[in-house]
Amino acid sequence: MYALYTSKNNLPILAMIGHWLTEDFFYKERVLEFIELHGIHSSENIAIAIQTTLSQLNLGEKLITITGDNASNNETMASELFHLLNSDWERSSQIHRTLTKFNELTLFVSKRKSQISLAIPVYYELHDLLCEGSESQWSFKELDPDIASALKEGLKKYMKYYTFMNESEIY
């Protein structure tokens, strides 16, 4: 539940109260936030403040419903909040999709006897995955820039290791 009001000194205030049931079905409620709202009581400002609080408290994925006062901008605030929370989900989904492929490659190598002939195709596939992700190509076309940047750093480490292995007389 959230409520908005203007203080006596004309500050826009947002209060958020969380209500939930414990695993044993005991009812709980707590004040989650009580802050000055930045800017006017617009649906966008309200949604940003709520989303920020939910993210800071790791509650975004636990939100089931939201209740506000009878303000005319509740519907547009709910729409704004949906889009803000959805972008968090999209980023998480992109991270999951990327890490899943790394996990598949790791499991492939770890389930088999260690031998260089199995590792070489995996290294090439890993290289392609890092290149495509860091350049936001193919299945990574819409990848978040921060995730692409992390993959670019991974590619640098990969190339350092690859160069070492390539120049080593043992391999």
Number of C-alpha atoms within 10 A of each C-alpha: 14 18 16 19 14 14 10 7 6 8 15 17 17 20 17 21 14 15 12 14 10 8 7 6 8 8 10 10 10 10 12 17 16 14 14 16 20 15 11 13 17 14 19 19 17 25 22 18 19 23 21 15 16 18 14 10 10 10 12 18 12 9 11 7 7 11 12 14 11 8 11 9 15 18 12 14 20 19 14 19 21 14 14 17 20 14 12 15 14 13 15 13 12 16 15 12 13 19 12 12 14 17 10 11 16 12 11 13 14 10 8 9 8 10 9 10 8 13 14 11 11 17 14 11 15 17 17 13 21 23 18 18 26 23 17 19 14 10 12 18 13 12 20 16 13 11 17 23 16 14 21 18 14 16 20 13 12 16 13 12 12 14 11 12 12 11 10 9 7 6 8
